[in-house]
C-alpha cells in the first residue's frame, strides 16, 4: 500500500516562513537584550580574595561581587550601605548596627549579623585601619540576625571611617563560613551579596573574568556617589579581558571590540584622544601616588643608612618623566598623605629635588655595604608602573650598588612580595607600587607608614615603636589642628627611617566607547551604574 504525501500549500509555506522569521527575530532580540560590557582592566586577576592582598585588581573584583556596611560619597563622607540604621552610646563605647532588609548572598542565604561579625574579624587581622580598630575593640556581639554591636575598650574616633574605608583593604562582607578562612589564605569560593555575581565556570586566571547581574540585589534608594548609594547593575554581563600589550588594547578599543580600557598607556594617549567614538576621561579625582617599598627584613636593607642612601639617590621627577611624560598629569609631591588632602605637608621630604649623589654615597659607605646583590622585582604586564624599576636600577648602580632586576608578571610579584625568605629562596629587596590617595589620606589608612613589623605590617615589614606611638595618638585625637601636627610628626619619622620612598603624584586617564555612560568618579574603578547604549 502506498502512502500519498500531499505538498504543502503556498499559504502553509508562507505561514511557516513567517513563523520562522518571527522566531529568529525574537531570538535575535533576546540576544541583543543581553547587554555585555567588555573591559580591559589595568592588570590580570589571579588572586580573588581582596582581604589577603592590597592589589587594586583584587579590590576592584571585590567591589563587583561584595557589599560593604558603609561607603563614602564624593565628599568622602561615610554613609550607611548594607547598614539600615546605627546608634552610638552616650559614652561613645558601643556602636549598634542594624542591617537592611532584603540582603541576600549569591547562594541564596540571607546576610546576617554573624556574617558581618566574622567578615570584620577577618578584615581586622589584615588591614591597617582594621588592625587599629580591633586593637580598640573589646568585643563584637550578635543582638539578633539583623543587629550586632561593636563595643570599644575606650573611645575611638575612626570607627565609621574604618568601616567605610574605600580602598585596599576594603571591609567587604562575605558569608561566615568563608570569612572563617584564615586571613592569609584565599577563600575557597567567591560568594558575596553585591550587584554582580562571579561566574566561576568562565574564570581563566590571568586572562578572563566574567560577572553576571545579580537579580536578587536590592539597591539603596539614594543616588549613587562614589561607594555609597544605589548600586545598579545596568548590564547583564561584565567581561574583563586582560590584554598586556597596550597597542593591542588600543586597537581593540578603537575597533569597538572592547568597551572600556581602564588605564590608557600614557605614550598612546594622544592617539587615543584622536580616535572616533572614543572618550578619554579621568575617573579618579583624588589621584594616585607612586611608592618604592624596601624590605626591612632583608639585609642589607635592615640597615637604616642603606635605606637612606637609596632615598637620597633618587628623584621623583625622573620617575614621573619616565612613567608618564606629560607634566599636566603628574605632580612632584613629598606629602605622604597626599598633596590634595587636609594633612598635606612637605615636612621632612626627600626626593622632591635633584638627587644628592654625594650624600647617598657617603651614607652607603658609612653603612658598611659590601656589594651585596639587591633584588628589584619588576612587573612586565602592569604598564602603569612598569618604568619605575627601570629608573631605580641605574640610580642605585650610580652610587655603587649591585642591582639585580628580576622581571615577572604583576600577580606573581604580588604573591612573591609576601615572602619573608632570603633572596636565594625567592625573597626580595625592593618593589614599586601605586596607591590611590584615598588609601593614604591619614596615618591610620596609609599602609606605608605602619610600623607593626611582621604582626600587621605591609609587605616590607617596617617596625618602629615610635611611629606606632604617634599613630595611636593620632587615632585618639579629635582636634583637627592637633591631628595634623601628629600626622606631620609621623611623616617626618617615616622619612627619617625610610618606611617608604614617595615617587610622586599622578592622574590616570581611562578610555571608553562613546556609547558607554554613567561611569562614576571614585577612588576605585566601579562598574555599577554603567550603561551600554
C-alpha positions in Angstrom: 0.0 0.0 0.0 1.4 3.4 -0.9 1.0 6.5 1.2 0.4 9.7 -0.6 2.1 12.8 0.9 0.4 16.0 -0.1 2.6 19.0 -0.9 2.1 22.0 1.5 0.1 24.7 0.1 1.6 28.1 -0.7 -0.4 29.6 2.2 1.0 27.0 4.6 4.5 27.5 3.4 4.2 31.3 3.8 2.9 30.9 7.3 5.7 28.6 8.2 8.3 31.0 6.8 6.7 33.9 8.6 6.7 31.9 11.9 10.3 31.1 11.4 11.2 34.7 10.7 9.3 35.8 13.8 11.1 33.2 15.9 14.5 34.2 14.6 13.7 37.9 15.2 12.6 37.1 18.7 15.8 35.1 19.4 17.9 37.9 18.0 16.1 40.5 20.1 16.6 38.4 23.2 20.3 38.1 22.4 20.5 41.8 21.9 18.7 42.4 25.1 21.5 40.7 27.0 23.9 43.5 27.3 27.6 42.6 27.8 30.2 45.1 28.9 33.8 44.2 28.0 36.7 45.9 29.7 40.5 45.6 29.6 41.5 46.1 33.3 44.7 47.6 34.4 46.2 44.1 35.2 45.2 40.5 35.2 43.3 38.9 38.1 44.6 35.8 39.8 44.0 36.5 43.5 40.3 36.7 44.0 40.3 37.4 47.7 40.5 41.2 48.4 41.5 40.6 52.1 44.7 38.7 51.6 46.2 41.4 49.2 46.0 45.1 48.7 46.3 44.7 44.9 43.8 47.0 43.2 42.7 44.2 40.8 41.5 42.2 43.7 39.9 45.2 45.3 38.0 46.1 42.1 36.9 42.4 41.9 35.7 42.8 45.5 33.5 45.7 44.6 31.9 43.7 41.8 30.7 40.9 44.0 30.7 42.0 47.6 29.0 44.8 49.5 30.1 46.9 52.5 28.4 48.1 55.7 29.3 51.7 54.9 30.6 53.6 51.9 32.0 57.1 51.2 30.3 59.6 49.0 32.0 62.1 46.7 32.7 64.4 49.7 34.4 61.5 51.4 31.6 61.4 54.0 30.8 57.9 55.4 27.3 56.8 54.6 25.3 53.6 55.5 25.3 51.0 52.8 24.3 47.4 54.0 23.5 49.1 57.3 20.0 50.4 57.6 20.5 52.3 60.9 23.1 52.6 63.6 23.4 54.1 67.1 26.3 55.3 69.2 26.0 55.2 73.0 26.4 58.3 75.1 29.8 57.1 76.3 31.0 56.5 72.7 31.9 52.9 73.5 29.0 50.9 71.9 28.0 51.1 68.2 24.8 49.2 67.4 24.3 48.4 63.7 21.1 47.0 62.1 21.3 45.6 58.6 18.9 46.5 55.7 16.0 44.2 54.7 16.5 42.0 51.6 20.2 41.4 51.8 21.0 38.0 50.3 24.2 36.2 49.3 24.6 34.9 45.8 24.0 31.3 47.1 20.6 32.4 48.4 21.4 32.6 52.1 20.3 35.8 53.9 23.1 38.1 55.2 23.1 38.0 59.0 24.9 39.6 61.9 27.1 36.5 62.2 28.4 37.1 58.6 29.1 40.8 59.3 31.0 40.0 62.6 33.1 37.2 61.0 33.9 39.3 58.0 35.1 42.3 60.1 37.1 40.0 62.3 39.0 38.6 59.3 39.5 42.0 57.7 40.7 43.3 61.1 43.6 40.9 61.0 44.8 42.1 57.6 44.1 45.7 57.0 45.9 48.6 58.7 42.8 50.5 59.8 41.2 47.2 60.7 44.1 46.2 62.9 44.0 49.5 64.7 40.2 49.4 65.1 40.4 45.9 66.5 43.1 46.9 69.0 40.5 49.3 70.4 37.6 46.8 70.2 36.6 44.9 73.3 34.1 42.6 71.5 31.6 42.3 68.7 28.3 40.6 69.7 25.2 39.5 68.0 21.9 41.0 69.2 19.7 39.2 66.6 20.0 38.1 63.0 20.0 41.6 61.7 21.6 43.6 64.6 25.0 43.5 66.1 27.2 45.6 68.4 30.8 46.7 68.3 32.0 47.5 71.9 35.2 49.5 72.4 37.7 49.4 75.2 38.0 53.2 75.0 36.5 55.9 72.7 38.0 55.7 69.2 37.2 58.4 66.6 37.7 56.4 63.4 35.1 53.6 63.8 32.9 54.6 60.9 35.9 55.8 58.8 37.3 52.4 59.2 34.1 50.5 58.3 33.6 52.8 55.3 37.2 52.5 54.1 37.0 52.9 50.3 40.2 51.2 49.2 42.6 48.3 50.0 41.8 46.5 52.1 38.1 47.1 52.0 35.9 45.5 54.7 33.8 43.5 52.4 31.1 41.3 53.9 31.1 37.6 52.9 29.3 34.5 54.4 30.5 33.5 57.8 31.6 30.1 56.6 34.0 31.8 54.1 35.1 34.6 56.5 36.3 31.9 58.9 39.1 31.2 56.3 42.5 32.3 57.7 43.2 35.9 56.6 46.4 34.7 54.9 44.6 32.1 52.7 42.3 32.7 49.6 38.7 32.0 50.4 37.5 28.7 48.6 34.5 30.4 47.0 33.7 33.8 45.6 30.3 34.4 47.2 29.2 37.9 48.0 25.9 39.9 48.2 26.8 42.6 45.7 25.3 43.8 42.4 27.2 41.2 40.3 27.9 37.5 40.7 31.2 35.8 39.9 30.9 33.3 37.1 33.4 30.7 38.3 33.0 28.4 35.2 34.3 31.1 32.9 37.1 32.3 35.1 40.5 32.0 33.4 43.1 33.2 35.9 45.2 36.0 34.4 43.2 36.1 31.2 39.4 36.4 31.7 36.9 37.2 34.4 33.1 37.1 33.9 30.4 38.5 36.1 26.6 38.5 35.7 24.0 40.7 37.1 22.7 39.7 40.5 18.8 39.7 40.1 18.3 39.5 43.9 20.3 42.6 44.7 18.2 45.2 46.5 19.9 48.7 46.0 19.6 51.6 48.3 17.3 54.4 47.3 19.9 57.2 47.4 21.6 58.3 44.2 25.0 56.6 43.6 28.0 58.6 44.7 31.5 57.0 45.0 31.0 53.8 47.0 27.6 54.9 48.5 24.0 55.0 47.4 22.3 52.7 44.8 24.5 50.1 43.1 22.5 49.5 39.9 23.8 46.8 37.6 22.6 48.2 34.2 24.2 45.4 32.0 23.7 41.7 32.2 27.3 40.6 31.9 30.7 42.1 32.5 33.8 40.6 31.0 37.3 41.5 32.0 39.7 40.6 29.2 43.4 41.0 30.1 45.5 42.4 27.2 49.1 43.0 28.3 50.1 44.8 25.1 48.9 48.5 25.1 48.9 48.8 21.4 46.6 45.7 21.1 44.3 47.1 23.8 44.1 50.5 22.0 43.3 48.8 18.6 40.6 46.7 20.2 39.0 49.9 21.7 39.2 51.8 18.5 37.6 48.9 16.6 34.8 48.6 19.2 35.9 45.1 20.2 36.1 46.3 23.8 34.0 48.9 25.6 36.4 50.2 28.3 40.2 50.5 28.7 40.7 51.1 32.4 44.2 52.6 32.2 45.3 54.2 28.9 49.1 53.9 28.3 50.5 57.4 28.5 52.5 57.1 25.3 49.4 56.2 23.4 47.2 58.8 25.0 47.5 61.4 22.1 46.4 58.8 19.6 43.5 57.5 21.7 42.2 61.1 22.1 42.0 61.4 18.3 40.1 58.1 17.8 36.5 58.3 16.6 33.7 57.4 19.1 36.2 57.1 21.9 36.0 59.2 25.1 39.1 59.8 27.3 38.4 60.8 31.0 39.9 60.6 34.4 37.5 59.0 36.9 39.9 59.1 39.8 39.5 62.6 41.1 41.8 62.1 44.2 44.8 61.0 42.1 47.3 58.2 42.6 50.8 58.0 44.2 53.9 56.0 43.3 55.9 54.3 46.0 59.2 52.5 46.4 59.0 49.9 49.1 62.0 48.3 50.7 62.2 45.0 52.7 63.4 45.8 56.2 63.9 42.1 56.9 66.3 41.6 54.1 70.0 42.5 54.6 71.4 45.0 53.9 68.2 46.9 53.8 67.8 46.2 57.5 70.4 49.0 57.9 68.7 52.4 58.0 71.8 54.1 56.4 71.4 51.8 53.3 67.8 52.8 53.1 68.7 56.5 53.5 71.3 56.2 50.8 68.8 54.8 48.4 66.3 57.5 49.2 68.9 60.3 48.6 69.9 58.6 45.3 66.6 59.1 43.6 64.4 62.0 42.4 60.6 62.0 41.9 60.8 63.9 38.6 62.9 61.1 36.9 60.2 58.6 37.7 57.3 60.8 36.6 59.0 61.7 33.4 59.8 58.1 32.6 56.4 56.6 33.5 54.1 59.4 32.4 55.9 62.1 30.5 53.1 64.7 30.4 53.6 67.3 33.2 49.9 68.1 33.2 49.2 64.6 34.5 51.6 64.5 37.4 52.9 66.4 40.4 56.1 66.2 42.4 54.7 65.7 45.9 56.5 65.0 49.2 53.3 64.7 51.2 52.9 61.1 52.4 49.2 61.7 53.0 48.5 63.2 49.6 49.1 66.7 48.3 45.3 67.4 47.9 44.3 66.4 51.4 44.0 68.3 54.7 47.1 66.6 56.0 49.3 67.7 53.2 52.8 68.8 54.2 56.3 68.8 52.8 58.0 68.4 56.3 60.9 66.0 56.2 60.5 65.3 52.5 63.4 63.9 50.5 63.5 63.2 46.7 61.4 66.2 45.6 64.5 68.0 44.3 67.5 66.7 42.4 69.2 63.5 43.9 72.0 64.1 46.3 74.5 61.5 45.0 77.4 62.6 47.2 75.2 62.2 50.3 73.9 58.9 49.1 77.5 57.5 48.5 78.6 58.8 52.0 75.6 57.1 53.7 76.3 53.9 51.8 79.9 53.9 52.8 79.0 54.5 56.5 76.6 51.6 56.4 79.3 49.1 55.7 77.7 47.9 52.4 79.9 45.3 50.8 78.4 44.9 47.4 75.6 42.6 48.3 73.1 41.9 45.5 69.9 43.9 45.7 66.9 42.2 44.1 64.4 44.6 42.5 61.1 43.0 41.3 59.8 44.4 38.1 56.3 43.8 36.6 56.1 43.0 32.9 52.4 43.4 32.4 51.4 46.3 34.6 52.1 49.3 32.3 51.1 51.9 34.9 54.3 51.2 37.0 56.5 49.2 34.5 59.1 52.0 34.1 59.6 52.6 37.8 62.1 49.8 38.5 64.0 50.8 35.3 64.6 54.2 36.9 65.6 52.9 40.3 68.1 50.4 39.0 70.6 52.8 37.2 70.2 55.3 40.1 71.3 52.8 42.6 74.1 51.4 40.4 75.3 55.1 40.1 76.0 55.1 43.9 77.8 51.7 43.8 75.1 49.2 44.5 74.9 45.7 42.9 71.5 45.6 41.3 69.6 42.5 40.0 66.3 43.4 38.3 64.1 40.3 38.1 61.1 40.5 35.7 57.8 38.8 36.4 54.0 39.4 35.8 52.3 41.6 38.4 50.3 38.8 40.0 53.5 36.8 40.5 55.0 39.8 42.1 52.0 40.3 44.3 52.4 36.7 45.6 56.2 36.9 45.9 56.2 40.2 47.9 54.6 38.3 50.8 57.6 36.1 51.1 60.0 36.8 54.0 62.6 34.3 52.8 66.2 35.2 51.8 66.7 36.2 48.2 68.2 32.8 47.3 64.9 31.3 48.3 62.6 33.7 46.5 62.9 36.7 48.7 63.3 40.3 47.5 64.7 43.7 48.4 62.6 46.4 46.5 59.4 46.6 44.7 57.4 49.6 43.4 53.6 50.1 43.5 50.9 52.7 43.3 48.2 53.8 45.7 45.1 55.9 45.4 45.3 59.0 47.5 42.2 57.6 49.3 44.4 54.8 50.6 46.9 57.2 52.1 44.9 60.1 53.5 45.9 59.7 57.1 48.4 57.9 59.3 46.0 55.0 60.1 44.9 54.3 56.5 48.4 54.7 55.0 50.0 51.2 55.0 53.4 52.6 54.1 53.9 54.4 57.4 52.8 51.5 59.5 55.4 50.3 62.0 54.0 46.9 63.1 56.6 44.7 61.6 55.6 41.1 60.9 52.5 41.4 63.0 50.3 43.5 60.8 52.8 45.5 58.7 52.6 46.0 55.0 55.0 44.0 52.8 58.4 45.2 53.7 57.5 44.9 57.4 58.7 48.2 58.7 58.8 48.0 62.5 59.1 51.2 64.6 57.6 51.7 68.1 58.0 55.5 67.9 55.8 55.8 64.8 53.2 53.4 66.3 53.0 55.6 69.4 52.4 58.7 67.2 49.8 56.8 65.2 48.0 55.8 68.4 48.0 59.5 69.5 46.5 60.4 66.1 43.8 57.8 66.4 42.7 59.1 69.8 42.9 62.8 68.8 39.7 64.6 67.7 41.0 68.2 67.2 41.9 68.7 63.5 44.8 71.0 64.2 46.4 68.5 66.7 45.7 65.7 64.3 47.6 67.5 61.6 50.6 68.1 63.9 50.7 64.4 64.8 50.4 63.5 61.1 53.4 65.7 60.3 55.3 64.0 63.1 54.5 60.6 61.6 55.7 61.8 58.2 59.0 63.2 59.5 59.7 59.9 61.3 58.8 57.9 58.3 61.2 59.8 56.1 63.9 59.5 58.8 63.5 55.7 59.0 62.6 55.4 55.3 59.4 53.5 55.7 59.0 54.0 52.0 60.1 56.5 49.3 57.3 58.6 47.8 57.8 58.8 44.0 55.2 61.5 43.1 51.5 62.0 42.5 49.8 61.3 39.2 46.4 61.1 37.4 45.4 58.1 35.3 43.0 58.6 32.4 40.7 55.9 31.2 39.1 55.5 27.8 35.8 54.0 26.6 33.5 53.9 23.6 31.1 56.9 23.3 28.0 54.7 23.9 29.2 53.9 27.4 27.5 56.2 30.0 27.4 56.5 33.8 30.9 55.7 34.9 31.2 57.0 38.5 34.2 59.1 39.6 35.6 57.3 42.6 38.7 56.0 44.3 38.2 52.6 42.6 37.0 51.8 39.1 33.4 50.9 39.6 31.1 49.2 37.0 27.7 49.6 38.6 25.5 52.5 37.2 27.3 51.9 33.8 25.0 51.8 30.7 25.8 50.5 27.2 23.5 52.1 24.7 
